[in-house]
């Protein structure tokens, strides 16, 4: 039961990590990797921004490794929470919002529509300054009532 709680708490904490990383790293000193993601109608299969999937996978992989050596421990479940958040991020950000895969094209779910609206507001700024809505799963209420 404790390990399930650790996984869930890690997943929830990742929203804060995502917000901070997006605001201060992606829109900060690693803007050169994130910039192409803010350009309209990027034509490539991959963006430089996709490097963040690898960057964010490294801690999860390391936690899996140290979480099974010498025996299964709590680090494994922290890594699992990060992995679960990464899967959710991929499904929400790349599939639902940016439609890189056409799986959820016509959703009418109010929460998912609100996520799309908030992310659209984030992308209306083509530069790294003046951004808003840096998280992924938590969206301010105003985007659901627009």
VODOFI-822883 format. One record per residue (C-alpha): residue in one letter; x, y, z; residue number from 1. Coordinates in steps of 0.25 Angstrom, whole numbers, plus 5000, padded with zeros to 4 digits. Example, Ala and Ser with C-alpha at 12.3 -4.5 7.8 and 13.67 -1.06 7.14 Angstrom:
BEGIN
residuo=a east=5049 north=4982 up=5031 num=1;
residuo=s east=5055 north=4996 up=5029 num=2;
END
This chain:
BEGIN
residuo=x east=5000 north=5000 up=5000 num=1;
residuo=x east=5011 north=5010 up=5003 num=2;
residuo=x east=5018 north=5007 up=4990 num=3;
residuo=x east=5004 north=5011 up=4983 num=4;
residuo=x east=5004 north=5023 up=4991 num=5;
residuo=x east=5018 north=5027 up=4987 num=6;
residuo=x east=5015 north=5025 up=4972 num=7;
residuo=x east=5002 north=5034 up=4973 num=8;
residuo=x east=5009 north=5045 up=4981 num=9;
residuo=x east=5021 north=5045 up=4971 num=10;
residuo=x east=5011 north=5046 up=4960 num=11;
residuo=x east=5004 north=5058 up=4966 num=12;
residuo=x east=5017 north=5064 up=4970 num=13;
residuo=x east=5022 north=5064 up=4955 num=14;
residuo=x east=5011 north=5074 up=4952 num=15;
residuo=x east=5019 north=5084 up=4960 num=16;
residuo=x east=5032 north=5079 up=4955 num=17;
residuo=x east=5027 north=5081 up=4941 num=18;
residuo=x east=5022 north=5095 up=4943 num=19;
residuo=x east=5035 north=5099 up=4949 num=20;
residuo=x east=5043 north=5092 up=4938 num=21;
residuo=x east=5035 north=5098 up=4927 num=22;
residuo=x east=5035 north=5112 up=4933 num=23;
residuo=x east=5050 north=5113 up=4937 num=24;
residuo=x east=5057 north=5103 up=4929 num=25;
residuo=x east=5050 north=5101 up=4916 num=26;
residuo=x east=5046 north=5116 up=4915 num=27;
residuo=x east=5060 north=5119 up=4921 num=28;
residuo=x east=5074 north=5114 up=4919 num=29;
residuo=x east=5069 north=5102 up=4910 num=30;
residuo=x east=5060 north=5111 up=4901 num=31;
residuo=x east=5068 north=5107 up=4889 num=32;
residuo=x east=5063 north=5093 up=4890 num=33;
residuo=x east=5048 north=5098 up=4893 num=34;
residuo=x east=5047 north=5109 up=4883 num=35;
residuo=x east=5043 north=5101 up=4871 num=36;
residuo=x east=5032 north=5096 up=4879 num=37;
residuo=x east=5026 north=5110 up=4879 num=38;
residuo=x east=5027 north=5112 up=4864 num=39;
residuo=x east=5014 north=5111 up=4856 num=40;
residuo=x east=5013 north=5098 up=4848 num=41;
residuo=x east=5026 north=5092 up=4850 num=42;
residuo=x east=5028 north=5082 up=4838 num=43;
residuo=x east=5038 north=5072 up=4844 num=44;
residuo=x east=5034 north=5058 up=4850 num=45;
residuo=x east=5042 north=5062 up=4862 num=46;
residuo=x east=5045 north=5075 up=4869 num=47;
residuo=x east=5058 north=5079 up=4877 num=48;
residuo=x east=5047 north=5080 up=4888 num=49;
residuo=x east=5046 north=5065 up=4888 num=50;
residuo=x east=5060 north=5064 up=4894 num=51;
residuo=x east=5052 north=5067 up=4907 num=52;
residuo=x east=5046 north=5053 up=4907 num=53;
residuo=x east=5060 north=5047 up=4908 num=54;
residuo=x east=5065 north=5057 up=4918 num=55;
residuo=x east=5053 north=5054 up=4927 num=56;
residuo=x east=5054 north=5039 up=4925 num=57;
residuo=x east=5068 north=5039 up=4931 num=58;
residuo=x east=5064 north=5041 up=4946 num=59;
residuo=x east=5052 north=5031 up=4944 num=60;
residuo=x east=5062 north=5020 up=4938 num=61;
residuo=x east=5072 north=5023 up=4949 num=62;
residuo=x east=5062 north=5021 up=4960 num=63;
residuo=x east=5057 north=5008 up=4954 num=64;
residuo=x east=5071 north=5003 up=4954 num=65;
residuo=x east=5074 north=5007 up=4968 num=66;
residuo=x east=5060 north=5003 up=4972 num=67;
residuo=x east=5063 north=4989 up=4969 num=68;
residuo=x east=5078 north=4988 up=4974 num=69;
residuo=x east=5080 north=4981 up=4983 num=70;
residuo=x east=5066 north=4978 up=4985 num=71;
residuo=x east=5052 north=4985 up=4982 num=72;
residuo=x east=5051 north=4998 up=4990 num=73;
residuo=x east=5043 north=5012 up=4989 num=74;
residuo=x east=5052 north=5018 up=4979 num=75;
residuo=x east=5046 north=5008 up=4968 num=76;
residuo=x east=5032 north=5014 up=4971 num=77;
residuo=x east=5037 north=5028 up=4970 num=78;
residuo=x east=5042 north=5024 up=4957 num=79;
residuo=x east=5029 north=5018 up=4953 num=80;
residuo=x east=5021 north=5031 up=4957 num=81;
residuo=x east=5030 north=5039 up=4948 num=82;
residuo=x east=5028 north=5029 up=4937 num=83;
residuo=x east=5013 north=5029 up=4939 num=84;
residuo=x east=5014 north=5044 up=4938 num=85;
residuo=x east=5022 north=5044 up=4925 num=86;
residuo=x east=5012 north=5034 up=4919 num=87;
residuo=x east=5001 north=5044 up=4923 num=88;
residuo=x east=5009 north=5056 up=4918 num=89;
residuo=x east=5011 north=5049 up=4904 num=90;
residuo=x east=4996 north=5045 up=4903 num=91;
residuo=x east=4991 north=5059 up=4907 num=92;
residuo=x east=5002 north=5068 up=4901 num=93;
residuo=x east=5006 north=5061 up=4888 num=94;
residuo=x east=4993 north=5053 up=4885 num=95;
residuo=x east=4982 north=5061 up=4890 num=96;
residuo=x east=4987 north=5076 up=4889 num=97;
residuo=x east=4996 north=5076 up=4878 num=98;
residuo=x east=4990 north=5064 up=4870 num=99;
residuo=x east=5003 north=5058 up=4866 num=100;
residuo=x east=4995 north=5045 up=4866 num=101;
residuo=x east=4980 north=5046 up=4862 num=102;
residuo=x east=4975 north=5038 up=4874 num=103;
residuo=x east=4966 north=5048 up=4881 num=104;
residuo=x east=4962 north=5057 up=4870 num=105;
residuo=x east=4948 north=5060 up=4873 num=106;
residuo=x east=4947 north=5060 up=4888 num=107;
residuo=x east=4936 north=5068 up=4895 num=108;
residuo=x east=4940 north=5065 up=4909 num=109;
residuo=x east=4940 north=5078 up=4917 num=110;
residuo=x east=4953 north=5076 up=4924 num=111;
residuo=x east=4961 north=5072 up=4912 num=112;
residuo=x east=4955 north=5084 up=4904 num=113;
residuo=x east=4960 north=5093 up=4915 num=114;
residuo=x east=4974 north=5087 up=4915 num=115;
residuo=x east=4974 north=5090 up=4900 num=116;
residuo=x east=4970 north=5104 up=4902 num=117;
residuo=x east=4980 north=5107 up=4913 num=118;
residuo=x east=4991 north=5101 up=4904 num=119;
residuo=x east=4986 north=5110 up=4892 num=120;
residuo=x east=4988 north=5122 up=4901 num=121;
residuo=x east=5002 north=5117 up=4905 num=122;
residuo=x east=5006 north=5116 up=4890 num=123;
residuo=x east=5000 north=5129 up=4886 num=124;
residuo=x east=5014 north=5135 up=4891 num=125;
residuo=x east=5024 north=5131 up=4881 num=126;
residuo=x east=5036 north=5136 up=4889 num=127;
residuo=x east=5040 north=5131 up=4903 num=128;
residuo=x east=5035 north=5143 up=4910 num=129;
residuo=x east=5021 north=5146 up=4915 num=130;
residuo=x east=5017 north=5132 up=4916 num=131;
residuo=x east=5005 north=5126 up=4924 num=132;
residuo=x east=4999 north=5112 up=4927 num=133;
residuo=x east=5013 north=5105 up=4929 num=134;
residuo=x east=5007 north=5092 up=4935 num=135;
residuo=x east=5000 north=5081 up=4928 num=136;
residuo=x east=4989 north=5074 up=4936 num=137;
residuo=x east=4985 north=5086 up=4945 num=138;
residuo=x east=4978 north=5097 up=4938 num=139;
residuo=x east=4972 north=5109 up=4944 num=140;
residuo=x east=4957 north=5109 up=4944 num=141;
residuo=x east=4955 north=5121 up=4935 num=142;
residuo=x east=4959 north=5112 up=4923 num=143;
residuo=x east=4947 north=5102 up=4926 num=144;
residuo=x east=4937 north=5114 up=4926 num=145;
residuo=x east=4942 north=5120 up=4913 num=146;
END
